[in-house]
Amino acid sequence: MVGMHRSLAWATLLTTTLLSSCGYTFGTGLSDYGIHSVAFQVVGNQSYRQRLEVEINRFLARELPVTTDLTLADRKSADAVLQVVLSDVRERTVVTGRPTVGGPPDRAYSRVREGALEGSIVLRLIRRDGSVQLERNLLDRTEFRAAIGENLTSARAEFAEDIARKIALALENDF
């Protein structure tokens, strides 16, 4: 048993050494610029898709502390403010359905067999002094298929979770 723990310790040390020598870094790198804490505004929405910003906000509040080394803070004590605006969201029909041929109309058929939800986000990280530390435009696309029980509602949730993860990743220096 002791030999197994020793092997695991060596494997962990070796992996850490290899990753650090290959250019991988841990954390956002924002601490090099004096940014350790962030406050984020309620996600803005300039699209016609109402309430999607609420879902993004919920996932973002959960994702930031898990994915980044930043701590959440209120606006007065935060080193920077994260502004996120949902600038555009579009629904696309990829494959259309069709009713039963040669019989009575099937009211249960899905008119949209496969669809996609595409959207863009404008992200800005603003330092306490008002200067812009980071500005990014992020895009995401989530597809859904009616045949396996997916729909626009499930696509919205997936889009919100994916874009929150992309926002957290965008806080990396070299993203």
N, C-alpha and C positions, 0 to 999 in steps of 0.2 A: 504493500500500500504506500509506503514511504517513497519507493522508487517511482511510482506512478505520479505522485505529487511533485517530485523533483523533476520528472520529465515534462510535466505540464508547466512548471515554473520556467524551465529552460525554453520550451516552445513559445511561451508568452513573451519572454525577454527577446528571443530571436525575432519573432514577428514584429514587436515594437521597434527594434533596431532596424530591421529591413524597411519597414514602412517609413520611418523617419528619414532614412537615407535615400529613399526614392522620391522625395519631394512632398510626401503627404504631410499635412499638418492637422493638428487637433484644435478645434474651436474656430471661431469666426475670424480671428485676427483683428477684430475691431478694438480690442483692448490696447493694441499698439497705438491707436488713435485716441485713447482715453475714453472709449465708449464701453462701459460695463453693464449699464442698465438702459432699458428702453421703455418708453410708454407708447402705446399705439392708440391712435384715434379710432373711433368706430369707423369701419370700412365704408367709404363713400360709394355711391352707385350712380353712374351717369347713363346706365343702360335702361332699357324698357323692362327688363326682368326684375320685377319687384321682389324684395325680401331675400334675394340670393346673397346680398351682403351680410345678412344676419348669420347665415350658415357659414360663410367664409370667416366672419369674425369669431364664431364659436370654435372652429377648427384651428384658427390662427392662435387663439389664446391657449389652446392645448399644445400646439406644435412648437411654438417659440421656446418654452423652457426645456422641452425634451430634445430638440434638434440643435439648438445653439447654446453657447455658454453665456448668453445674455440673461439678466434677471429682469423681470417685469417690475415697473415702478410707476408711480403717478407722475404727471407732467412736471410738477415742481421739483422733484428730486431726480428725475431721469437725466442721463447724459445725452440722450437723443430721443426724438419722436419719430415713430414709424407711421408714415401716411400711406394708405393703400386706397386706391380708387378703382372700382370695377368700371372700365371704360366702355366695354362692348361685350355683348353676349348674343349669340345667334344659334338658332336651332336649325339643323339641316336634316332633310329626309334623305337617307342613303338608299333604302330599298322600300318601295311601296307594296302594300298588301293588296289582295284582290278577293272579292267575295266568292263563295262557292259557285262554280259554273254548272249550269243546267238544273239548278234546284232553287228552292226559296232562298232569299238573301240571309246570310249568316250575320246576325247583329253582333256577334262576339268577335268577328275578325278584326284584326288591328290594321288600320289604314297605313300606319307606319310600321313596317316590319323591322327595319333597322334605321336608326337615326344617330345624330351626333349633336353634341352641345359644345360650341366653341366660344371661347371668351378671351378677353385681354384685361390685364391689370397694369396700372401704373403704380410703381412703388418708389417712395422717396424716404430716405433716412436723413433727418434734419438734426444737426447738432444743436446743442443748447444756445450757441451764439447765433443761430439762424442760417449758418452755411449748410449747403447740401453735401453730405458725405457720400451718398450713393443714390443713383437714380436708374431705374430699370423699367423696361416694358416686358411683361411676361405673358406668354400665350399658353393656352391649354385646350385640349380637345378630349372629350369623353364620349365614347360611343355606347349605344344601348341596343339590345335586341329583344324584341317582344317575345320571340319563341322560347327564350329561357327565363322569362319573367321580369326582365328589365324594362324600365320605362323612363319617361322624362324625369319623374320624381327621383328615381334611383340615380339617374345621370347627374342631376343637380347636386346630390349629396357627394357623389364621387368627384365631381368637378370642384366643389368647395374644399374637399379634403386634399385633393391633388394640388390645387393652386396655393393652399396654405403651406404645404410642404415645399413648393417651389419658392415661395416668398422666404421661408426660413433658409433654404439653400442659397438664395440670392444674396443673403447677408454675408456669405463667404466672400473673401477678397477677390478670388480669381474666378468666380462663377461667370 
